[in-house]
Amino acid sequence: MHMDASAARAAPGVAAVVTTLELEPLDRAESNIAHLFGGATIEHYHQAIAVVVAETLEQARGAAALIEVRYEKRRASSTLKPLGNACRTSASHKLMWAT
């Protein structure tokens, strides 16, 4: 993966930009499917790869859109395991996950 956050860092109102390539992968929480800031490895769709801190939400969103990302195309790898009885649901979000 290649990321160029220079335009985001230079955007108006931006205080800081941190990308996944600048940190070692953080541990995965029990409730997370993928590592938060997993380094150069993307494990899940919508996995966080950058955080922008700015004076306003609009400035942060605008700056985040300026981050250029190029991915190396690889064949997907996945495993499915039976959930069995170790399954919980969240009524408020209608979600189901294995424990």
A tleap script that builds the chain and sets N, CA, C and O, in Angstrom:
source leaprc.protein.ff14SB
mol = sequence {
  NMET HIE MET ASP ALA SER ALA ALA ARG ALA
  ALA PRO GLY VAL ALA ALA VAL VAL THR THR
  LEU GLU LEU GLU PRO LEU ASP ARG ALA GLU
  SER ASN ILE ALA HIE LEU PHE GLY GLY ALA
  THR ILE GLU HIE TYR HIE GLN ALA ILE ALA
  VAL VAL VAL ALA GLU THR LEU GLU GLN ALA
  ARG GLY ALA ALA ALA LEU ILE GLU VAL ARG
  TYR GLU LYS ARG ARG ALA SER SER THR LEU
  LYS PRO LEU GLY ASN ALA CYS ARG THR SER
  ALA SER HIE LYS LEU MET TRP ALA CTHR
}
set mol.1.N position { 0.839 -1.164 0.000 }
set mol.1.CA position { 0.000 0.000 0.000 }
set mol.1.C position { 0.891 1.236 0.000 }
set mol.1.O position { 1.957 1.254 0.615 }
set mol.2.N position { 0.438 2.251 -0.692 }
set mol.2.CA position { 1.129 3.537 -0.702 }
set mol.2.C position { 0.118 4.603 -0.297 }
set mol.2.O position { -1.007 4.613 -0.797 }
set mol.3.N position { 0.510 5.498 0.602 }
set mol.3.CA position { -0.367 6.602 1.012 }
set mol.3.C position { 0.403 7.900 0.938 }
set mol.3.O position { 1.562 7.977 1.346 }
set mol.4.N position { -0.259 8.927 0.411 }
set mol.4.CA position { 0.309 10.270 0.396 }
set mol.4.C position { -0.695 11.177 1.093 }
set mol.4.O position { -1.755 11.480 0.545 }
set mol.5.N position { -0.358 11.608 2.305 }
set mol.5.CA position { -1.246 12.446 3.103 }
set mol.5.C position { -0.798 13.898 3.124 }
set mol.5.O position { -1.309 14.687 3.919 }
set mol.6.N position { 0.150 14.266 2.265 }
set mol.6.CA position { 0.698 15.629 2.294 }
set mol.6.C position { -0.359 16.692 2.011 }
set mol.6.O position { -0.351 17.742 2.653 }
set mol.7.N position { -1.262 16.451 1.074 }
set mol.7.CA position { -2.309 17.427 0.778 }
set mol.7.C position { -3.274 17.566 1.956 }
set mol.7.O position { -3.741 18.668 2.246 }
set mol.8.N position { -3.571 16.472 2.624 }
set mol.8.CA position { -4.454 16.516 3.798 }
set mol.8.C position { -3.807 17.302 4.926 }
set mol.8.O position { -4.468 18.092 5.600 }
set mol.9.N position { -2.527 17.085 5.129 }
set mol.9.CA position { -1.814 17.806 6.189 }
set mol.9.C position { -1.756 19.315 5.928 }
set mol.9.O position { -1.699 20.108 6.868 }
set mol.10.N position { -1.771 19.700 4.670 }
set mol.10.CA position { -1.684 21.114 4.294 }
set mol.10.C position { -3.060 21.781 4.203 }
set mol.10.O position { -3.146 22.991 3.993 }
set mol.11.N position { -4.121 21.013 4.356 }
set mol.11.CA position { -5.474 21.554 4.206 }
set mol.11.C position { -5.815 22.512 5.355 }
set mol.11.O position { -5.305 22.352 6.463 }
set mol.12.N position { -6.661 23.488 5.099 }
set mol.12.CA position { -7.050 24.453 6.127 }
set mol.12.C position { -7.684 23.790 7.348 }
set mol.12.O position { -8.515 22.893 7.213 }
set mol.13.N position { -7.287 24.237 8.536 }
set mol.13.CA position { -7.878 23.758 9.786 }
set mol.13.C position { -7.349 22.446 10.309 }
set mol.13.O position { -7.717 22.037 11.410 }
set mol.14.N position { -6.492 21.765 9.553 }
set mol.14.CA position { -6.007 20.449 9.962 }
set mol.14.C position { -4.910 20.593 11.019 }
set mol.14.O position { -3.931 21.313 10.826 }
set mol.15.N position { -5.098 19.890 12.143 }
set mol.15.CA position { -4.115 19.894 13.226 }
set mol.15.C position { -3.170 18.703 13.107 }
set mol.15.O position { -1.984 18.817 13.418 }
set mol.16.N position { -3.698 17.542 12.649 }
set mol.16.CA position { -2.863 16.343 12.560 }
set mol.16.C position { -3.493 15.321 11.625 }
set mol.16.O position { -4.712 15.263 11.463 }
set mol.17.N position { -2.637 14.526 11.023 }
set mol.17.CA position { -3.055 13.375 10.215 }
set mol.17.C position { -2.154 12.219 10.620 }
set mol.17.O position { -0.930 12.349 10.633 }
set mol.18.N position { -2.764 11.095 10.949 }
set mol.18.CA position { -2.008 9.891 11.290 }
set mol.18.C position { -2.481 8.787 10.359 }
set mol.18.O position { -3.683 8.562 10.221 }
set mol.19.N position { -1.538 8.095 9.717 }
set mol.19.CA position { -1.903 7.006 8.811 }
set mol.19.C position { -1.455 5.671 9.367 }
set mol.19.O position { -0.584 5.594 10.234 }
set mol.20.N position { -2.063 4.630 8.852 }
set mol.20.CA position { -1.756 3.272 9.283 }
set mol.20.C position { -0.308 2.882 8.991 }
set mol.20.O position { 0.239 1.997 9.648 }
set mol.21.N position { 0.314 3.536 8.014 }
set mol.21.CA position { 1.692 3.213 7.669 }
set mol.21.C position { 2.692 3.827 8.639 }
set mol.21.O position { 3.873 3.481 8.610 }
set mol.22.N position { 2.236 4.729 9.494 }
set mol.22.CA position { 3.120 5.395 10.446 }
set mol.22.C position { 3.160 4.705 11.807 }
set mol.22.O position { 3.934 5.100 12.679 }
set mol.23.N position { 2.339 3.685 11.993 }
set mol.23.CA position { 2.224 2.996 13.280 }
set mol.23.C position { 2.395 1.494 13.115 }
set mol.23.O position { 2.140 0.940 12.045 }
set mol.24.N position { 2.828 0.849 14.181 }
set mol.24.CA position { 2.794 -0.613 14.214 }
set mol.24.C position { 1.328 -1.028 14.369 }
set mol.24.O position { 0.550 -0.289 14.972 }
set mol.25.N position { 0.935 -2.184 13.843 }
set mol.25.CA position { -0.459 -2.612 13.999 }
set mol.25.C position { -0.853 -2.666 15.472 }
set mol.25.O position { -0.117 -3.202 16.301 }
set mol.26.N position { -2.015 -2.108 15.788 }
set mol.26.CA position { -2.529 -2.154 17.151 }
set mol.26.C position { -3.255 -3.467 17.373 }
set mol.26.O position { -3.727 -4.094 16.424 }
set mol.27.N position { -3.344 -3.882 18.632 }
set mol.27.CA position { -4.067 -5.110 18.945 }
set mol.27.C position { -5.524 -4.985 18.533 }
set mol.27.O position { -6.099 -3.896 18.502 }
set mol.28.N position { -6.092 -6.123 18.224 }
set mol.28.CA position { -7.495 -6.164 17.821 }
set mol.28.C position { -8.360 -6.344 19.067 }
set mol.28.O position { -8.104 -7.233 19.878 }
set mol.29.N position { -9.375 -5.506 19.218 }
set mol.29.CA position { -10.314 -5.653 20.328 }
set mol.29.C position { -11.215 -6.847 20.068 }
set mol.29.O position { -11.382 -7.267 18.923 }
set mol.30.N position { -11.791 -7.392 21.122 }
set mol.30.CA position { -12.679 -8.553 20.975 }
set mol.30.C position { -13.818 -8.280 19.997 }
set mol.30.O position { -14.229 -9.168 19.251 }
set mol.31.N position { -14.319 -7.059 20.002 }
set mol.31.CA position { -15.479 -6.731 19.168 }
set mol.31.C position { -15.103 -6.326 17.748 }
set mol.31.O position { -15.989 -6.077 16.930 }
set mol.32.N position { -13.809 -6.256 17.434 }
set mol.32.CA position { -13.380 -5.843 16.090 }
set mol.32.C position { -13.050 -7.036 15.222 }
set mol.32.O position { -12.500 -8.030 15.697 }
set mol.33.N position { -13.384 -6.936 13.957 }
set mol.33.CA position { -13.057 -7.969 12.989 }
set mol.33.C position { -11.627 -7.793 12.497 }
set mol.33.O position { -10.929 -8.775 12.245 }
set mol.34.N position { -11.194 -6.553 12.361 }
set mol.34.CA position { -9.868 -6.240 11.834 }
set mol.34.C position { -9.092 -5.395 12.836 }
set mol.34.O position { -9.671 -4.794 13.742 }
set mol.35.N position { -7.780 -5.357 12.663 }
set mol.35.CA position { -6.949 -4.503 13.497 }
set mol.35.C position { -7.246 -3.039 13.196 }
set mol.35.O position { -7.471 -2.669 12.044 }
set mol.36.N position { -7.245 -2.216 14.224 }
set mol.36.CA position { -7.324 -0.782 14.028 }
set mol.36.C position { -5.920 -0.340 13.678 }
set mol.36.O position { -4.985 -0.601 14.434 }
set mol.37.N position { -5.756 0.318 12.555 }
set mol.37.CA position { -4.434 0.681 12.073 }
set mol.37.C position { -3.569 -0.582 11.982 }
set mol.37.O position { -2.700 -0.813 12.822 }
set mol.38.N position { -3.816 -1.372 10.975 }
set mol.38.CA position { -3.153 -2.659 10.816 }
set mol.38.C position { -1.874 -2.614 10.012 }
set mol.38.O position { -1.475 -3.636 9.455 }
set mol.39.N position { -1.210 -1.466 9.927 }
set mol.39.CA position { -0.018 -1.378 9.092 }
set mol.39.C position { -0.424 -1.386 7.634 }
set mol.39.O position { -1.466 -0.836 7.274 }
set mol.40.N position { 0.380 -1.998 6.799 }
set mol.40.CA position { 0.105 -2.022 5.359 }
set mol.40.C position { -0.885 -3.106 4.961 }
set mol.40.O position { -1.266 -3.188 3.794 }
set mol.41.N position { -1.308 -3.936 5.902 }
set mol.41.CA position { -2.228 -5.029 5.598 }
set mol.41.C position { -3.664 -4.599 5.844 }
set mol.41.O position { -4.012 -4.162 6.941 }
set mol.42.N position { -4.487 -4.724 4.824 }
set mol.42.CA position { -5.907 -4.429 4.952 }
set mol.42.C position { -6.624 -5.750 5.142 }
set mol.42.O position { -6.523 -6.649 4.307 }
set mol.43.N position { -7.353 -5.866 6.250 }
set mol.43.CA position { -8.025 -7.118 6.592 }
set mol.43.C position { -9.532 -7.088 6.368 }
set mol.43.O position { -10.176 -8.136 6.313 }
set mol.44.N position { -10.094 -5.888 6.238 }
set mol.44.CA position { -11.544 -5.799 6.202 }
set mol.44.C position { -11.983 -4.535 5.479 }
set mol.44.O position { -11.329 -3.496 5.566 }
set mol.45.N position { -13.087 -4.637 4.770 }
set mol.45.CA position { -13.708 -3.492 4.119 }
set mol.45.C position { -14.037 -2.444 5.175 }
set mol.45.O position { -14.559 -2.801 6.231 }
set mol.46.N position { -13.762 -1.202 4.940 }
set mol.46.CA position { -13.982 -0.076 5.852 }
set mol.46.C position { -13.017 -0.071 7.037 }
set mol.46.O position { -13.288 0.585 8.042 }
set mol.47.N position { -11.906 -0.783 6.940 }
set mol.47.CA position { -10.906 -0.742 8.006 }
set mol.47.C position { -10.266 0.647 8.050 }
set mol.47.O position { -9.941 1.217 7.008 }
set mol.48.N position { -10.088 1.186 9.245 }
set mol.48.CA position { -9.491 2.518 9.388 }
set mol.48.C position { -8.047 2.501 8.908 }
set mol.48.O position { -7.261 1.647 9.316 }
set mol.49.N position { -7.698 3.451 8.037 }
set mol.49.CA position { -6.314 3.554 7.563 }
set mol.49.C position { -5.725 4.929 7.822 }
set mol.49.O position { -4.532 5.144 7.609 }
set mol.50.N position { -6.564 5.873 8.284 }
set mol.50.CA position { -6.067 7.211 8.609 }
set mol.50.C position { -7.054 7.910 9.528 }
set mol.50.O position { -8.247 7.608 9.543 }
set mol.51.N position { -6.519 8.856 10.298 }
set mol.51.CA position { -7.341 9.710 11.147 }
set mol.51.C position { -6.907 11.144 10.888 }
set mol.51.O position { -5.714 11.446 10.861 }
set mol.52.N position { -7.882 12.025 10.697 }
set mol.52.CA position { -7.609 13.446 10.492 }
set mol.52.C position { -8.244 14.213 11.646 }
set mol.52.O position { -9.428 14.048 11.940 }
set mol.53.N position { -7.443 15.053 12.295 }
set mol.53.CA position { -7.944 15.929 13.363 }
set mol.53.C position { -7.919 17.349 12.817 }
set mol.53.O position { -6.883 17.833 12.362 }
set mol.54.N position { -9.075 18.012 12.869 }
set mol.54.CA position { -9.175 19.369 12.325 }
set mol.54.C position { -10.088 20.208 13.207 }
set mol.54.O position { -10.729 19.697 14.125 }
set mol.55.N position { -10.137 21.479 12.920 }
set mol.55.CA position { -10.958 22.405 13.702 }
set mol.55.C position { -12.442 22.089 13.590 }
set mol.55.O position { -13.185 22.254 14.558 }
set mol.56.N position { -12.880 21.638 12.420 }
set mol.56.CA position { -14.293 21.290 12.228 }
set mol.56.C position { -14.394 19.919 11.573 }
set mol.56.O position { -13.442 19.426 10.967 }
set mol.57.N position { -15.566 19.319 11.709 }
set mol.57.CA position { -15.829 18.034 11.066 }
set mol.57.C position { -15.728 18.162 9.555 }
set mol.57.O position { -15.191 17.277 8.889 }
set mol.58.N position { -16.232 19.238 9.022 }
set mol.58.CA position { -16.185 19.445 7.571 }
set mol.58.C position { -14.749 19.527 7.067 }
set mol.58.O position { -14.428 18.973 6.015 }
set mol.59.N position { -13.878 20.217 7.813 }
set mol.59.CA position { -12.472 20.317 7.422 }
set mol.59.C position { -11.799 18.947 7.505 }
set mol.59.O position { -10.989 18.603 6.644 }
set mol.60.N position { -12.125 18.172 8.525 }
set mol.60.CA position { -11.545 16.827 8.662 }
set mol.60.C position { -11.985 15.932 7.509 }
set mol.60.O position { -11.165 15.219 6.932 }
set mol.61.N position { -13.271 15.963 7.170 }
set mol.61.CA position { -13.772 15.146 6.052 }
set mol.61.C position { -13.148 15.575 4.730 }
set mol.61.O position { -12.759 14.738 3.916 }
set mol.62.N position { -13.056 16.883 4.525 }
set mol.62.CA position { -12.450 17.378 3.293 }
set mol.62.C position { -10.998 16.973 3.172 }
set mol.62.O position { -10.550 16.571 2.097 }
set mol.63.N position { -10.255 17.073 4.264 }
set mol.63.CA position { -8.844 16.685 4.250 }
set mol.63.C position { -8.682 15.184 4.050 }
set mol.63.O position { -7.785 14.747 3.329 }
set mol.64.N position { -9.544 14.391 4.686 }
set mol.64.CA position { -9.471 12.934 4.522 }
set mol.64.C position { -9.654 12.542 3.059 }
set mol.64.O position { -9.033 11.589 2.590 }
set mol.65.N position { -10.496 13.269 2.342 }
set mol.65.CA position { -10.726 12.980 0.922 }
set mol.65.C position { -9.494 13.289 0.075 }
set mol.65.O position { -9.391 12.816 -1.056 }
set mol.66.N position { -8.567 14.069 0.604 }
set mol.66.CA position { -7.344 14.414 -0.131 }
set mol.66.C position { -6.233 13.376 0.006 }
set mol.66.O position { -5.226 13.447 -0.699 }
set mol.67.N position { -6.411 12.417 0.906 }
set mol.67.CA position { -5.391 11.379 1.094 }
set mol.67.C position { -5.426 10.439 -0.095 }
set mol.67.O position { -6.462 9.851 -0.404 }
set mol.68.N position { -4.289 10.299 -0.758 }
set mol.68.CA position { -4.188 9.404 -1.917 }
set mol.68.C position { -3.700 8.041 -1.453 }
set mol.68.O position { -2.692 7.932 -0.753 }
set mol.69.N position { -4.427 7.005 -1.850 }
set mol.69.CA position { -4.090 5.636 -1.446 }
set mol.69.C position { -4.032 4.758 -2.680 }
set mol.69.O position { -4.927 4.798 -3.525 }
set mol.70.N position { -2.977 3.964 -2.782 }
set mol.70.CA position { -2.861 2.955 -3.834 }
set mol.70.C position { -2.642 1.609 -3.150 }
set mol.70.O position { -1.798 1.476 -2.264 }
set mol.71.N position { -3.408 0.629 -3.572 }
set mol.71.CA position { -3.345 -0.702 -2.989 }
set mol.71.C position { -2.701 -1.671 -3.968 }
set mol.71.O position { -2.844 -1.535 -5.183 }
set mol.72.N position { -2.003 -2.637 -3.429 }
set mol.72.CA position { -1.490 -3.747 -4.229 }
set mol.72.C position { -2.610 -4.781 -4.314 }
set mol.72.O position { -3.135 -5.225 -3.293 }
set mol.73.N position { -2.967 -5.154 -5.524 }
set mol.73.CA position { -4.046 -6.119 -5.716 }
set mol.73.C position { -3.550 -7.515 -5.356 }
set mol.73.O position { -2.533 -7.979 -5.872 }
set mol.74.N position { -4.280 -8.174 -4.465 }
set mol.74.CA position { -3.956 -9.551 -4.058 }
set mol.74.C position { -5.228 -10.389 -4.057 }
set mol.74.O position { -6.341 -9.867 -3.987 }
set mol.75.N position { -5.038 -11.666 -4.134 }
set mol.75.CA position { -6.164 -12.590 -4.052 }
set mol.75.C position { -6.679 -12.610 -2.614 }
set mol.75.O position { -5.896 -12.674 -1.667 }
set mol.76.N position { -7.997 -12.555 -2.462 }
set mol.76.CA position { -8.606 -12.556 -1.134 }
set mol.76.C position { -8.415 -13.902 -0.446 }
set mol.76.O position { -8.345 -14.947 -1.092 }
set mol.77.N position { -8.334 -13.851 0.845 }
set mol.77.CA position { -8.196 -15.056 1.664 }
set mol.77.C position { -9.194 -14.950 2.804 }
set mol.77.O position { -9.220 -13.945 3.515 }
set mol.78.N position { -10.013 -15.974 2.984 }
set mol.78.CA position { -10.993 -15.932 4.065 }
set mol.78.C position { -11.276 -17.317 4.590 }
set mol.78.O position { -11.047 -18.317 3.910 }
set mol.79.N position { -11.776 -17.364 5.808 }
set mol.79.CA position { -12.220 -18.616 6.400 }
set mol.79.C position { -13.569 -18.369 7.045 }
set mol.79.O position { -13.825 -17.298 7.594 }
set mol.80.N position { -14.403 -19.343 6.973 }
set mol.80.CA position { -15.706 -19.284 7.625 }
set mol.80.C position { -15.761 -20.396 8.654 }
set mol.80.O position { -15.504 -21.559 8.342 }
set mol.81.N position { -16.097 -20.031 9.885 }
set mol.81.CA position { -16.246 -21.053 10.906 }
set mol.81.C position { -17.667 -21.019 11.436 }
set mol.81.O position { -18.275 -19.951 11.513 }
set mol.82.N position { -18.196 -22.160 11.799 }
set mol.82.CA position { -19.569 -22.191 12.302 }
set mol.82.C position { -19.692 -21.366 13.580 }
set mol.82.O position { -18.801 -21.381 14.429 }
set mol.83.N position { -20.820 -20.638 13.705 }
set mol.83.CA position { -21.051 -19.839 14.901 }
set mol.83.C position { -21.540 -20.682 16.064 }
set mol.83.O position { -21.260 -20.364 17.220 }
set mol.84.N position { -22.267 -21.754 15.773 }
set mol.84.CA position { -22.769 -22.618 16.835 }
set mol.84.C position { -23.571 -21.845 17.857 }
set mol.84.O position { -24.306 -20.923 17.507 }
set mol.85.N position { -23.433 -22.216 19.122 }
set mol.85.CA position { -24.169 -21.559 20.203 }
set mol.85.C position { -23.476 -20.305 20.700 }
set mol.85.O position { -24.042 -19.575 21.514 }
set mol.86.N position { -22.279 -20.037 20.237 }
set mol.86.CA position { -21.513 -18.885 20.718 }
set mol.86.C position { -21.827 -17.648 19.895 }
set mol.86.O position { -20.923 -16.968 19.409 }
set mol.87.N position { -23.080 -17.367 19.744 }
set mol.87.CA position { -23.503 -16.250 18.915 }
set mol.87.C position { -24.305 -15.273 19.759 }
set mol.87.O position { -25.166 -15.683 20.537 }
set mol.88.N position { -24.024 -13.966 19.606 }
set mol.88.CA position { -24.767 -12.937 20.328 }
set mol.88.C position { -25.409 -11.999 19.317 }
set mol.88.O position { -24.906 -11.836 18.205 }
set mol.89.N position { -26.502 -11.396 19.697 }
set mol.89.CA position { -27.126 -10.403 18.837 }
set mol.89.C position { -27.297 -9.110 19.610 }
set mol.89.O position { -27.400 -9.115 20.837 }
set mol.90.N position { -27.325 -8.034 18.902 }
set mol.90.CA position { -27.571 -6.719 19.470 }
set mol.90.C position { -28.884 -6.220 18.902 }
set mol.90.O position { -28.962 -5.894 17.718 }
set mol.91.N position { -29.911 -6.156 19.726 }
set mol.91.CA position { -31.243 -5.774 19.254 }
set mol.91.C position { -31.241 -4.362 18.694 }
set mol.91.O position { -31.962 -4.075 17.739 }
set mol.92.N position { -30.441 -3.478 19.273 }
set mol.92.CA position { -30.457 -2.101 18.822 }
set mol.92.C position { -29.877 -1.933 17.423 }
set mol.92.O position { -30.238 -0.993 16.713 }
set mol.93.N position { -28.996 -2.818 17.025 }
set mol.93.CA position { -28.372 -2.699 15.708 }
set mol.93.C position { -28.664 -3.895 14.804 }
set mol.93.O position { -28.248 -3.904 13.645 }
set mol.94.N position { -29.356 -4.878 15.302 }
set mol.94.CA position { -29.658 -6.080 14.531 }
set mol.94.C position { -28.392 -6.720 13.981 }
set mol.94.O position { -28.356 -7.167 12.835 }
set mol.95.N position { -27.356 -6.759 14.811 }
set mol.95.CA position { -26.079 -7.345 14.404 }
set mol.95.C position { -25.899 -8.702 15.049 }
set mol.95.O position { -26.475 -8.983 16.101 }
set mol.96.N position { -25.105 -9.535 14.421 }
set mol.96.CA position { -24.800 -10.845 14.976 }
set mol.96.C position { -23.294 -11.055 14.853 }
set mol.96.O position { -22.713 -10.777 13.804 }
set mol.97.N position { -22.662 -11.542 15.913 }
set mol.97.CA position { -21.237 -11.807 15.840 }
set mol.97.C position { -20.886 -12.986 16.707 }
set mol.97.O position { -21.594 -13.307 17.662 }
set mol.98.N position { -19.787 -13.629 16.369 }
set mol.98.CA position { -19.325 -14.802 17.117 }
set mol.98.C position { -18.481 -14.344 18.295 }
set mol.98.O position { -17.828 -13.302 18.248 }
set mol.99.N position { -18.511 -15.150 19.356 }
set mol.99.CA position { -17.674 -14.847 20.524 }
set mol.99.C position { -16.688 -15.956 20.752 }
set mol.99.O position { -15.891 -15.891 21.689 }
savepdb mol mol.pdb
quit
